[in-house]
Amino acid sequence: MDQTYTGEIVEKPSLTEEQAIHLIERLYGFKVERLRPLYSYDDLNFHVIVDGDTSRPHGYTLKVTNGTDSKDEDVFEAQTALMTLLADKGFPVPQIVPNLRGDVMSLETLRKNDNGDCSENIVRLLTYLPGTVYHNVPMTFPLAYDAGVFLGKVQEALKDFSHPSLHRPDYAWNLTGLTSLDKYLHCLHDDRPVKEKIRKIVQTFGEKVLSRIDELPQGVVHGDFTDMNVLVEEESTHPGKYRICGLLDFGDVVVNPHVFDLAIALMHVMSVVTDPIAFGGHFLAGFESIRALTPAEWDVLYYCVIARASQSYVLGHYTASIHPQNTEYLMVTAGSVWKFIDMWWGTPKEEIYKQWRDVKAFIQNQLA
């Protein structure tokens, strides 16, 4: 989900299924057998099955980026390099398919609304990964632990990766710019108590986290390790047990403190379960089995989690207000996260950390 703080309204491209088929045939030379739209935040995605292509039985994903984010081609070049690196290291991630010109993307002039206005949109084709997002399956403690392990391994794989375009201080989903949330609070209408709580959270994040950001280990991170971007599949020998089989959506990759990446993942796991602190503890234990947090990271993690929850709540409502036709998808997180914010903000940090230490000790005893 790409969006910057420019104040420009991000409009999804307008493309019918028939137009998408013609685009694929023109750019890639494929004969499309069938095509269906996929949910997306502010871009346009289609699952494509190609006639007679036995090398890719699961097909491809056609990604048409909104006109605002298409202005920065360097970011997409960085995403391609990052996905290639992860694939080379054995991670199940989508891969870019070159077009007939041998390019990994093309800039196409497409309509962006029903008024006939047009925009320049980056068009890419990626390999399609089978599986279901883990939002759609029952979350279990083992799956939460495995997800934490997976994120830890991704961070380790990216520790030596760099690209100048991934320093994105004005990127809307970058937690370093959390103070800019204030300009979007109008979308919450007249809910004054909610606005005041969010302002307090933002202020506290600035005092407790941003003031000491230089103490936090940093690097390129995925930035959107959520229940809608992690794929799982059921184990054939253990019905009802799932394993991670893919990672999607590299649109939020950015240079950030690693703990921000962890906080994003934790929040999205915890906000959709009935026992959030316990599930968060299992996820964190899995992550720390790969890399232990530094004292500074431990100290700020609590505030990073609530910061991301507030960000998701506000930007989700804001985006839904300008894209009401996409409200169902946009509110998957934003629609339920306020209950989590109330719980988290009302629970002392040390109480949560004690529960997490207990979970970690229990798991270590089980593995001993």
VOFI-858893 format. One record per residue (C-alpha): residue number from 1; residue in one letter; x, y, z. Coordinates in Angstrom, 1 decimal. Each point is the difference from the previous one (the first is absolute). Example, Ala and Ser with C-alpha at 12.3 -4.5 7.8 and 13.67 -1.06 7.14 Angstrom:
2
R; 1; A; 12.3; -4.5; 7.8
R; 2; S; 1.4; 3.4; -0.7
***
This chain:
368
R; 1; M; 0.0; 0.0; 0.0
R; 2; D; 1.8; 3.1; -1.3
R; 3; Q; -0.9; 3.5; 1.0
R; 4; T; 2.0; 3.2; 0.7
R; 5; Y; -0.6; 3.1; 2.1
R; 6; T; -0.3; 2.2; -3.0
R; 7; G; -3.7; 0.7; 0.7
R; 8; E; -0.9; -1.3; -3.5
R; 9; I; -3.0; -2.3; -0.1
R; 10; V; 1.2; -3.4; -1.2
R; 11; E; -2.4; -1.3; -2.6
R; 12; K; -0.1; -3.7; -0.9
R; 13; P; 0.4; -0.6; -3.8
R; 14; S; -3.2; -0.8; -1.9
R; 15; L; 0.4; -3.1; -2.1
R; 16; T; -2.6; -2.5; -1.1
R; 17; E; 0.7; -3.7; -0.2
R; 18; E; -0.1; 0.2; -3.8
R; 19; Q; 2.5; 2.9; 0.0
R; 20; A; 2.3; -1.9; 2.4
R; 21; I; 0.0; -3.0; -2.3
R; 22; H; 0.9; 2.2; -3.0
R; 23; L; 2.8; 1.6; 2.1
R; 24; I; 1.5; -3.4; 0.8
R; 25; E; -0.2; -1.2; -3.6
R; 26; R; 1.6; 3.2; -1.3
R; 27; L; 2.8; 0.3; 2.6
R; 28; Y; 0.8; -3.7; 0.7
R; 29; G; -1.3; -1.9; -3.1
R; 30; F; -2.1; -2.4; 2.2
R; 31; K; -3.4; -1.3; -1.0
R; 32; V; -2.1; 0.3; 3.1
R; 33; E; -2.2; -2.9; 0.9
R; 34; R; -1.6; 1.6; 3.0
R; 35; L; 0.4; 3.0; 2.3
R; 36; R; -1.5; 1.2; 3.3
R; 37; P; 0.5; 3.2; 2.0
R; 38; L; 1.8; -0.2; 3.4
R; 39; Y; -0.5; 2.1; 3.0
R; 40; S; 2.5; 2.8; 0.3
R; 41; Y; 0.5; 3.2; 2.1
R; 42; D; 0.4; 2.8; -2.6
R; 43; D; 1.3; -1.9; -3.1
R; 44; L; -1.6; -2.4; -2.4
R; 45; N; 0.9; -3.7; 0.0
R; 46; F; -1.2; -2.9; -2.1
R; 47; H; 0.6; -3.8; 0.3
R; 48; V; 0.8; -1.2; -3.6
R; 49; I; 0.0; -3.5; -1.4
R; 50; V; 1.7; -0.3; -3.3
R; 51; D; -1.1; -2.4; -2.7
R; 52; G; 2.4; -2.9; -0.5
R; 53; D; 2.6; 1.1; 2.5
R; 54; T; 1.0; -3.1; 1.9
R; 55; S; 3.0; 1.6; 1.5
R; 56; R; -2.2; 2.2; 2.2
R; 57; P; -3.1; -2.0; 0.9
R; 58; H; -1.0; 2.4; 2.7
R; 59; G; 0.3; 3.0; -2.4
R; 60; Y; 1.0; 3.6; 0.5
R; 61; T; -0.9; 3.2; 1.8
R; 62; L; -0.5; 3.1; -2.1
R; 63; K; 0.8; 3.0; 2.1
R; 64; V; -1.1; 3.5; -1.2
R; 65; T; 1.3; 2.6; 2.4
R; 66; N; -1.9; 3.3; 0.7
R; 67; G; 1.3; 3.0; -1.8
R; 68; T; 1.3; 1.7; 3.1
R; 69; D; 2.5; -2.7; 1.0
R; 70; S; 0.8; -0.7; -3.7
R; 71; K; 2.0; 3.2; 0.0
R; 72; D; 2.8; -1.6; 1.9
R; 73; E; 1.4; -2.8; -2.2
R; 74; D; 3.1; -0.3; 2.1
R; 75; V; -2.0; -1.5; 2.9
R; 76; F; -1.4; -2.7; -2.3
R; 77; E; 3.5; -0.8; -1.2
R; 78; A; 1.0; -0.4; 3.7
R; 79; Q; -2.9; -2.3; 0.6
R; 80; T; 0.9; -2.2; -3.0
R; 81; A; 3.6; -0.3; 1.3
R; 82; L; -1.2; -0.8; 3.5
R; 83; M; -2.4; -2.7; -1.2
R; 84; T; 2.7; -1.5; -2.2
R; 85; L; 2.4; -0.1; 3.0
R; 86; L; -2.5; -1.8; 2.2
R; 87; A; -0.9; -2.5; -2.7
R; 88; D; 3.7; -0.7; -0.5
R; 89; K; 0.2; -0.8; 3.7
R; 90; G; -2.9; -2.4; -0.2
R; 91; F; -2.9; 2.1; 1.3
R; 92; P; -3.4; -0.5; -1.7
R; 93; V; -0.7; 3.4; -1.5
R; 94; P; -1.4; 1.2; -3.3
R; 95; Q; 2.4; 0.5; -2.9
R; 96; I; -0.2; 2.7; -2.7
R; 97; V; -0.8; -1.3; -3.6
R; 98; P; 1.8; 2.1; -2.7
R; 99; N; -2.3; 1.4; -2.7
R; 100; L; 0.6; -0.5; -3.8
R; 101; R; 2.5; 2.9; 0.1
R; 102; G; 2.0; -1.8; 2.7
R; 103; D; -1.0; 2.7; 2.6
R; 104; V; -1.2; -0.8; 3.5
R; 105; M; -2.7; 2.7; -0.2
R; 106; S; -1.5; 2.5; -2.4
R; 107; L; -1.7; 3.3; 0.4
R; 108; E; -3.5; 0.0; -1.5
R; 109; T; -2.5; 2.8; -0.5
R; 110; L; -3.2; -1.2; 1.5
R; 111; R; -3.3; 1.5; 1.1
R; 112; K; -0.2; 0.7; 3.8
R; 113; N; -3.8; 0.7; 0.2
R; 114; D; -3.2; 0.1; -1.9
R; 115; N; 0.5; 3.7; -1.1
R; 116; G; 2.6; -1.0; -2.5
R; 117; D; 3.0; 1.4; 1.9
R; 118; C; 3.2; -2.0; -0.5
R; 119; S; 3.1; -0.7; 1.9
R; 120; E; 3.4; -1.7; -0.6
R; 121; N; -0.1; -3.4; 1.7
R; 122; I; 2.8; -2.5; 0.6
R; 123; V; -1.1; -3.5; -1.2
R; 124; R; 1.8; -3.2; 1.1
R; 125; L; -0.6; -3.7; -0.2
R; 126; L; 1.0; -2.2; 2.9
R; 127; T; -0.1; -3.7; 0.5
R; 128; Y; -3.1; -1.0; 2.1
R; 129; L; 0.6; -1.9; 3.2
R; 130; P; -2.6; -2.6; 1.1
R; 131; G; -1.3; -0.1; 3.5
R; 132; T; -2.4; 2.1; 2.2
R; 133; V; 0.8; 3.0; 2.1
R; 134; Y; 0.2; -0.9; 3.7
R; 135; H; -2.8; 2.4; 0.7
R; 136; N; -2.3; -2.7; -1.4
R; 137; V; 1.1; -2.9; 2.2
R; 138; P; -0.2; -0.5; 3.8
R; 139; M; 3.0; 1.6; 1.7
R; 140; T; 1.8; -2.5; 2.3
R; 141; F; 3.0; 0.5; 2.3
R; 142; P; 2.2; -2.2; -2.2
R; 143; L; -0.9; 2.0; -3.1
R; 144; A; 0.7; 3.3; 1.9
R; 145; Y; 3.4; -1.4; 1.1
R; 146; D; 0.8; -1.1; -3.6
R; 147; A; -1.0; 3.4; -1.4
R; 148; G; 2.4; 1.7; 2.5
R; 149; V; 2.8; -2.4; -1.1
R; 150; F; -0.8; 0.8; -3.7
R; 151; L; 0.2; 3.8; 0.6
R; 152; G; 3.2; -0.4; 1.9
R; 153; K; 1.5; -1.9; -2.9
R; 154; V; -1.1; 2.6; -2.5
R; 155; Q; 1.6; 2.8; 2.0
R; 156; E; 3.2; -2.0; 0.2
R; 157; A; 0.0; -0.7; -3.7
R; 158; L; -0.4; 3.8; -0.7
R; 159; K; 2.7; 1.2; 2.4
R; 160; D; 2.5; 0.7; -2.7
R; 161; F; -2.5; 1.3; -2.6
R; 162; S; -0.2; 3.7; -0.8
R; 163; H; -1.4; 2.3; -2.6
R; 164; P; -0.1; 3.8; 0.1
R; 165; S; -3.6; 0.3; -1.0
R; 166; L; -1.1; -1.9; 3.1
R; 167; H; 0.7; 3.0; 2.3
R; 168; R; -3.6; 1.2; -0.1
R; 169; P; -0.6; 2.6; 2.7
R; 170; D; -3.2; 1.2; -1.6
R; 171; Y; -1.6; -3.4; -0.4
R; 172; A; -3.4; -0.1; 1.7
R; 173; W; 0.5; -3.4; 1.7
R; 174; N; 3.5; 0.9; 1.3
R; 175; L; -0.3; 0.2; 3.8
R; 176; T; 2.6; 2.7; 0.1
R; 177; G; -2.6; 2.3; -1.4
R; 178; L; -2.7; -0.9; 2.5
R; 179; T; -0.5; 3.6; 1.0
R; 180; S; -1.5; 0.7; -3.4
R; 181; L; -3.1; -2.1; 1.0
R; 182; D; -1.5; 3.2; 1.3
R; 183; K; -0.9; 1.2; -3.5
R; 184; Y; -2.1; -3.1; -0.5
R; 185; L; -2.0; 0.1; 3.2
R; 186; H; -2.8; 1.9; -1.7
R; 187; C; -1.2; -3.3; -1.5
R; 188; L; -1.0; -1.1; 3.5
R; 189; H; -2.7; 2.7; -0.1
R; 190; D; -1.0; 1.2; 3.5
R; 191; D; 1.4; -2.8; 2.1
R; 192; R; 1.9; 2.3; 2.3
R; 193; P; 1.1; -2.6; 2.6
R; 194; V; 1.5; -2.2; -2.7
R; 195; K; 1.9; 2.9; -1.5
R; 196; E; 1.3; 1.0; 3.4
R; 197; K; 1.2; -3.5; 0.8
R; 198; I; 1.8; -0.3; -3.4
R; 199; R; 1.6; 3.4; 0.5
R; 200; K; 1.3; -1.2; 3.4
R; 201; I; 1.3; -3.2; -1.5
R; 202; V; 1.8; 2.0; -2.7
R; 203; Q; 1.5; 2.3; 2.6
R; 204; T; 1.2; -2.8; 2.2
R; 205; F; 1.5; -1.8; -3.1
R; 206; G; 2.0; 3.1; -0.7
R; 207; E; 1.3; 0.3; 3.5
R; 208; K; 0.7; -3.7; 0.7
R; 209; V; 1.1; -1.2; -3.5
R; 210; L; 0.9; 2.7; -2.5
R; 211; S; 2.1; 1.8; 2.5
R; 212; R; 2.4; -3.0; 0.2
R; 213; I; -0.3; -1.4; -3.6
R; 214; D; 3.7; 0.1; -0.5
R; 215; E; 0.3; -2.7; 2.7
R; 216; L; -2.1; -2.5; -2.0
R; 217; P; 1.6; -2.4; -2.6
R; 218; Q; -1.2; 0.9; -3.4
R; 219; G; -0.1; -1.4; -3.5
R; 220; V; -2.3; -0.8; -2.9
R; 221; V; -3.2; -1.7; 1.2
R; 222; H; -3.1; -1.5; -1.6
R; 223; G; -2.2; 2.5; 1.9
R; 224; D; -3.3; -1.8; -0.5
R; 225; F; 0.3; -3.4; 1.5
R; 226; T; -3.7; -0.3; 0.7
R; 227; D; -2.7; -2.7; 0.0
R; 228; M; -1.0; 1.0; -3.5
R; 229; N; 3.5; -0.3; -1.4
R; 230; V; 1.2; -3.3; 1.5
R; 231; L; -1.1; -3.2; -1.9
R; 232; V; -0.6; -3.3; 1.7
R; 233; E; -0.9; -3.5; -1.2
R; 234; E; -1.5; -2.9; 1.9
R; 235; E; 2.4; -2.9; 0.7
R; 236; S; -1.2; -3.1; -1.8
R; 237; T; 1.0; -2.3; 2.8
R; 238; H; -1.5; 2.2; 2.8
R; 239; P; -3.4; 1.3; -1.0
R; 240; G; -0.7; 3.3; 1.7
R; 241; K; 3.7; 0.8; 0.4
R; 242; Y; 1.4; 2.8; -2.2
R; 243; R; 3.5; 0.9; -1.1
R; 244; I; 1.2; 3.3; -1.5
R; 245; C; 0.5; -0.3; -3.8
R; 246; G; 0.4; 3.5; -1.3
R; 247; L; 0.5; 3.7; 0.6
R; 248; L; -1.8; 2.6; -2.1
R; 249; D; -0.1; 3.8; -0.6
R; 250; F; 3.4; 1.7; 0.1
R; 251; G; -1.5; 3.5; -0.6
R; 252; D; 0.8; 1.1; 3.6
R; 253; V; 3.7; -0.9; 0.0
R; 254; V; 2.0; 2.8; 1.7
R; 255; V; 3.1; 0.7; 2.0
R; 256; N; -1.3; 0.0; 3.6
R; 257; P; 0.9; -1.2; 3.5
R; 258; H; -0.4; -3.8; 0.0
R; 259; V; -2.2; 0.2; 3.0
R; 260; F; -2.6; 2.0; -2.0
R; 261; D; -0.3; -3.0; -2.4
R; 262; L; -0.5; -2.3; 3.0
R; 263; A; -2.6; 2.3; 1.6
R; 264; I; -2.0; 0.1; -3.3
R; 265; A; -0.1; -3.8; -0.1
R; 266; L; -0.8; -0.3; 3.6
R; 267; M; -2.9; 2.4; -0.1
R; 268; H; -1.6; -1.7; -3.0
R; 269; V; 0.2; -3.4; 1.7
R; 270; M; -1.3; 1.2; 3.3
R; 271; S; -2.9; 2.2; -1.3
R; 272; V; -1.9; -2.9; -1.5
R; 273; V; 0.2; -2.6; 2.9
R; 274; T; -1.8; -0.4; 3.3
R; 275; D; 3.1; -0.3; 2.1
R; 276; P; 2.3; 2.6; -1.6
R; 277; I; 2.8; 0.2; 2.6
R; 278; A; 0.5; -3.8; 0.0
R; 279; F; 0.0; -0.2; -3.8
R; 280; G; 2.4; 3.0; -0.1
R; 281; G; 2.2; -1.8; 2.4
R; 282; H; 0.2; -3.1; -2.2
R; 283; F; 0.8; 2.1; -3.1
R; 284; L; 2.7; 1.9; 1.9
R; 285; A; 1.5; -3.2; 1.3
R; 286; G; 0.3; -1.3; -3.5
R; 287; F; 1.6; 3.3; -1.2
R; 288; E; 2.5; 0.0; 2.9
R; 289; S; 1.0; -3.6; -0.8
R; 290; I; 1.6; 1.6; -3.1
R; 291; R; 1.2; 3.3; 1.5
R; 292; A; -0.3; 1.3; 3.6
R; 293; L; -1.2; 3.5; 0.4
R; 294; T; 2.4; 2.6; 1.4
R; 295; P; -0.9; 1.7; 3.3
R; 296; A; -1.0; 3.2; -1.9
R; 297; E; -2.3; -2.0; -2.3
R; 298; W; -1.6; -1.7; 2.9
R; 299; D; -0.6; 3.4; 1.7
R; 300; V; -1.8; 1.5; -3.0
R; 301; L; -1.8; -3.0; -1.4
R; 302; Y; -3.2; 0.7; 2.0
R; 303; Y; -0.3; 3.5; -1.4
R; 304; C; 0.8; -1.1; -3.6
R; 305; V; -2.9; -2.5; 0.2
R; 306; I; -2.6; 2.6; 1.0
R; 307; A; 1.4; 2.5; -2.5
R; 308; R; -0.6; -2.5; -2.8
R; 309; A; -3.5; -0.7; 1.2
R; 310; S; -0.8; 3.7; 0.1
R; 311; Q; 1.5; 0.4; -3.5
R; 312; S; -2.1; -2.9; -1.4
R; 313; Y; -3.2; 1.3; 1.6
R; 314; V; 0.4; 3.6; -1.3
R; 315; L; 1.4; -0.7; -3.5
R; 316; G; -2.5; -2.9; -0.5
R; 317; H; -2.9; 2.3; 0.7
R; 318; Y; 1.5; 2.8; -2.1
R; 319; T; 0.6; -2.2; -3.0
R; 320; A; -3.5; -1.5; 0.3
R; 321; S; -1.5; 3.5; 0.0
R; 322; I; 1.6; 0.7; -3.4
R; 323; H; -0.5; -3.6; -1.4
R; 324; P; -3.4; -1.0; 1.5
R; 325; Q; -0.3; -2.8; -2.6
R; 326; N; 3.0; -1.7; 1.6
R; 327; T; -1.2; 0.4; 3.6
R; 328; E; -0.4; -3.8; 0.7
R; 329; Y; 3.7; -0.7; -0.7
R; 330; L; 1.3; 3.3; 1.5
R; 331; M; -1.8; -0.6; 3.3
R; 332; V; 1.3; -3.6; 0.5
R; 333; T; 2.4; 1.5; 2.5
R; 334; A; -1.2; 3.5; 0.7
R; 335; G; -3.5; -1.2; 0.7
R; 336; S; 1.0; -2.1; 3.0
R; 337; V; 3.2; 1.6; 1.3
R; 338; W; -1.6; 2.5; 2.4
R; 339; K; -0.9; -2.7; 2.5
R; 340; F; 3.7; -1.1; -0.1
R; 341; I; 1.1; 3.6; 0.5
R; 342; D; -2.2; 0.4; 3.1
R; 343; M; 1.4; -3.3; 1.4
R; 344; W; 3.6; 0.7; -0.7
R; 345; W; 0.1; 3.6; 1.1
R; 346; G; -1.8; -1.0; 3.2
R; 347; T; 2.4; -2.7; 0.9
R; 348; P; 3.3; 0.9; 1.6
R; 349; K; 3.1; -0.8; -2.1
R; 350; E; 1.6; -2.0; 2.8
R; 351; E; -3.1; -2.2; 0.3
R; 352; I; 0.1; -0.9; -3.7
R; 353; Y; 3.8; -0.5; 0.1
R; 354; K; -0.4; -2.4; 3.0
R; 355; Q; -2.5; -2.1; -1.9
R; 356; W; 2.3; -0.1; -3.0
R; 357; R; 3.0; -1.1; 2.1
R; 358; D; -2.2; -2.7; 1.5
R; 359; V; -1.0; -1.2; -3.5
R; 360; K; 3.6; -0.1; -1.1
R; 361; A; 1.1; -2.0; 3.1
R; 362; F; -2.9; -2.5; -0.6
R; 363; I; 1.0; -0.5; -3.6
R; 364; Q; 3.7; -0.4; 0.9
R; 365; N; -0.9; -2.6; 2.5
R; 366; Q; -2.2; -1.8; -2.6
R; 367; L; 2.9; 0.0; -2.4
R; 368; A; 2.6; -1.1; 2.5
***
